[in-house]
Amino acid sequence: MEKFDIIIIGGGIAGLSTALHLCRETDATLLLLEKSFIGDPTKTSPFTFPDIVERFGLSDAVLQKYTRFVYRSPTGVAACFEYENPTFVTLDYQKMCNIIFNQIRKEGNVEVMEKTKVLDLEIQNDFLSTATLRLTLSNSTDASCNVLCDASGCNFFTLRKLGIKIPSLYSHPYGELLAGCKIEDPNEMCIFAGNKYGNGGGWLYPIDRNMARFGFATVTCSPIYPRDIVERNFENAKRDFYPCNEMLAGAEKTRSEFGTIPIEPLKKFVYGQILMVGDAAGQATPWYGEGIRPALESGEMCGKTIAEACQKGKFRRKTLKRYQHLWDDEKRKAYSLARAESYFRNQEQWDNSVRLQASLTREEMLGIIRYNKWPRR
Ligand SMILES: Cc1cc2nc3c(=O)[nH]c(=O)nc-3n(C[C@H](O)[C@H](O)[C@H](O)COP(=O)(O)OP(=O)(O)OC[C@H]3O[C@@H](n4cnc5c(N)ncnc54)[C@H](O)[C@@H]3O)c2cc1C
């Protein structure tokens, strides 16, 4: 059995960001385990913000920048915002993962095992302040550590092993990367409201005049939802939803993506020497289902906290808990204001919400998208 100071389960954005900030600040031994490959090939081009790109050194992964934002309902009600500078971007997901992965490899003391699934977890010697966490791996070996970071996404590895309640709200998106589109304005990013094609809304992110990412999501209280329903909603929208249907007529699928995003943060994501981060902690924003920025930022918080605990020696649980306090102080309030019921509105209520947002300034709209911050009027 190999022994490490820290083990991270999951090589998605949250696991990678945690690993990067950890190995930048400590020489502790680190093992990153990914059951598939780093840079999930099914993920395409998530949207995020230019300052996040800059802060995490991801500019080589930028596919497109947007200076216009449109929030549109299938009934035709729309709110349009024009920005002087690019305010949103889409990223090449695989490139973004590779950039971070290469930095991790340069920094140091990290072993990475792809195609290795964590099957089981055993907590030993818990009567001492420092327990040993022992993992059973799919390659028939075991590995142990002092600190375990669970970045296993909506697999919820640790929650399921420890029998802890999983989140109760999920977005189930289906989308395609389409070629052969006739995009009117490649600098315009659209988000869709309403429940006609899925109550989780939808998106149109042009990459250029010919290529775009288009999709819809359904929000439910279950982590499982049939792909064929969201795929059918997508097909209906592609055919009927004006003006997207005109821009996408005759376009061909180059890749498709389907998944589940937990959109309710766990109340607690530090359990002794186990820390959860990213989708595994339900850290995607409940108001927009945006998970890349939260995974990068929470991974940074988590990695730095573990590094600090390591420097102080013995991975004190009190120091590890600081990750929870930091996250609660910075983010919990915005997440608490998001209401699950708002996903289950009727079309008229959705339209009224779009009308209300049309009356806002562009800065106010940005505040809603990023921080769920509604202006007081
Ligand atoms: C279709 C779709 C569109 C999206 N669009 C956007 C967008 O435009 N903007 C945005 O910000 N967000 C978007 N998101 C959300 C965003 O992609 C996620 O919130 C984010 O990628 C979560 O990162 P993560 O690292 O927490 O989890 P994941 O990326 O899910 O990574 C978890 C990793 O853990 C691995 N793993 C799981 N269990 C084990 C195990 N037992 N052993 C070893 N490895 C394991 C998995 O293989 C996986 O690679 C979208 C999501 C989907 C599905």
The ligand as an SDF file (V2000), in Angstrom:
LIG
                    3D

 53 58  0  0  0  0  0  0  0  0999 V2000
  -23.7800   19.7590  -20.4970 C   0  0  0  0  0  0  0  0  0  0  0  0
  -23.1590   20.6530  -19.4750 C   0  0  0  0  0  0  0  0  0  0  0  0
  -22.9540   21.9970  -19.7440 C   0  0  0  0  0  0  0  0  0  0  0  0
  -22.3580   22.8290  -18.8010 C   0  0  0  0  0  0  0  0  0  0  0  0
  -22.1070   24.1390  -19.1150 N   0  0  0  0  0  0  0  0  0  0  0  0
  -21.4570   24.9370  -18.2410 C   0  0  0  0  0  0  0  0  0  0  0  0
  -21.0910   26.2740  -18.6020 C   0  0  0  0  0  0  0  0  0  0  0  0
  -21.3470   26.7430  -19.7110 O   0  0  0  0  0  0  0  0  0  0  0  0
  -20.4310   27.0370  -17.6670 N   0  0  0  0  0  0  0  0  0  0  0  0
  -20.1250   26.5460  -16.4310 C   0  0  0  0  0  0  0  0  0  0  0  0
  -19.5260   27.2640  -15.6280 O   0  0  0  0  0  0  0  0  0  0  0  0
  -20.4750   25.2800  -16.0640 N   0  0  0  0  0  0  0  0  0  0  0  0
  -21.1080   24.4610  -16.9530 C   0  0  0  0  0  0  0  0  0  0  0  0
  -21.4290   23.1870  -16.6000 N   0  0  0  0  0  0  0  0  0  0  0  0
  -21.1320   22.7380  -15.2250 C   0  0  0  0  0  0  0  0  0  0  0  0
  -19.6560   22.4000  -15.0740 C   0  0  0  0  0  0  0  0  0  0  0  0
  -19.2090   21.6700  -16.1970 O   0  0  0  0  0  0  0  0  0  0  0  0
  -19.4400   21.5690  -13.8120 C   0  0  0  0  0  0  0  0  0  0  0  0
  -20.0730   22.2050  -12.7170 O   0  0  0  0  0  0  0  0  0  0  0  0
  -17.9520   21.4300  -13.5020 C   0  0  0  0  0  0  0  0  0  0  0  0
  -17.2780   20.8800  -14.6080 O   0  0  0  0  0  0  0  0  0  0  0  0
  -17.7750   20.5540  -12.2600 C   0  0  0  0  0  0  0  0  0  0  0  0
  -16.4180   20.2360  -12.1020 O   0  0  0  0  0  0  0  0  0  0  0  0
  -15.9790   19.1620  -11.0050 P   0  0  0  0  0  0  0  0  0  0  0  0
  -14.5050   19.0140  -11.1460 O   0  0  0  0  0  0  0  0  0  0  0  0
  -16.5530   19.5070   -9.6960 O   0  0  0  0  0  0  0  0  0  0  0  0
  -16.7170   17.8130  -11.4430 O   0  0  0  0  0  0  0  0  0  0  0  0
  -16.4890   16.8760  -12.7530 P   0  0  0  0  0  0  0  0  0  0  0  0
  -16.0540   17.6870  -13.9180 O   0  0  0  0  0  0  0  0  0  0  0  0
  -17.7090   16.0670  -12.8480 O   0  0  0  0  0  0  0  0  0  0  0  0
  -15.2550   15.9780  -12.3060 O   0  0  0  0  0  0  0  0  0  0  0  0
  -15.3890   14.8820  -11.4420 C   0  0  0  0  0  0  0  0  0  0  0  0
  -14.3560   13.8480  -11.8710 C   0  0  0  0  0  0  0  0  0  0  0  0
  -14.2760   12.8220  -10.8970 O   0  0  0  0  0  0  0  0  0  0  0  0
  -14.1180   11.5880  -11.5470 C   0  0  0  0  0  0  0  0  0  0  0  0
  -14.5830   10.5520  -10.6130 N   0  0  0  0  0  0  0  0  0  0  0  0
  -15.8470   10.3900  -10.1370 C   0  0  0  0  0  0  0  0  0  0  0  0
  -15.9000    9.3390   -9.2870 N   0  0  0  0  0  0  0  0  0  0  0  0
  -14.6290    8.8350   -9.2190 C   0  0  0  0  0  0  0  0  0  0  0  0
  -14.0450    7.7570   -8.5160 C   0  0  0  0  0  0  0  0  0  0  0  0
  -14.7640    6.9670   -7.6960 N   0  0  0  0  0  0  0  0  0  0  0  0
  -12.7240    7.5110   -8.6860 N   0  0  0  0  0  0  0  0  0  0  0  0
  -11.9650    8.2980   -9.5120 C   0  0  0  0  0  0  0  0  0  0  0  0
  -12.4840    9.3320  -10.2120 N   0  0  0  0  0  0  0  0  0  0  0  0
  -13.7960    9.6110  -10.0600 C   0  0  0  0  0  0  0  0  0  0  0  0
  -14.9810   11.7140  -12.7930 C   0  0  0  0  0  0  0  0  0  0  0  0
  -14.5840   10.8170  -13.8160 O   0  0  0  0  0  0  0  0  0  0  0  0
  -14.7550   13.1820  -13.1750 C   0  0  0  0  0  0  0  0  0  0  0  0
  -13.6980   13.3430  -14.1100 O   0  0  0  0  0  0  0  0  0  0  0  0
  -22.0080   22.3180  -17.5330 C   0  0  0  0  0  0  0  0  0  0  0  0
  -22.2250   20.9660  -17.2330 C   0  0  0  0  0  0  0  0  0  0  0  0
  -22.7870   20.1370  -18.1920 C   0  0  0  0  0  0  0  0  0  0  0  0
  -22.9910   18.6770  -17.8540 C   0  0  0  0  0  0  0  0  0  0  0  0
  1  2  1  0
  2  3  1  0
  2 52  2  0
  3  4  2  0
  4  5  1  0
  4 50  1  0
  5  6  2  0
  6  7  1  0
  6 13  1  0
  7  8  2  0
  7  9  1  0
  9 10  1  0
 10 11  2  0
 10 12  1  0
 12 13  2  0
 13 14  1  0
 14 15  1  0
 14 50  1  0
 15 16  1  0
 16 17  1  0
 16 18  1  0
 18 19  1  0
 18 20  1  0
 20 21  1  0
 20 22  1  0
 22 23  1  0
 23 24  1  0
 24 25  2  0
 24 26  1  0
 24 27  1  0
 27 28  1  0
 28 29  2  0
 28 30  1  0
 28 31  1  0
 31 32  1  0
 32 33  1  0
 33 34  1  0
 33 48  1  0
 34 35  1  0
 35 36  1  0
 35 46  1  0
 36 37  1  0
 36 45  1  0
 37 38  2  0
 38 39  1  0
 39 40  1  0
 39 45  2  0
 40 41  1  0
 40 42  2  0
 42 43  1  0
 43 44  2  0
 44 45  1  0
 46 47  1  0
 46 48  1  0
 48 49  1  0
 50 51  2  0
 51 52  1  0
 52 53  1  0
M  END
$$$$
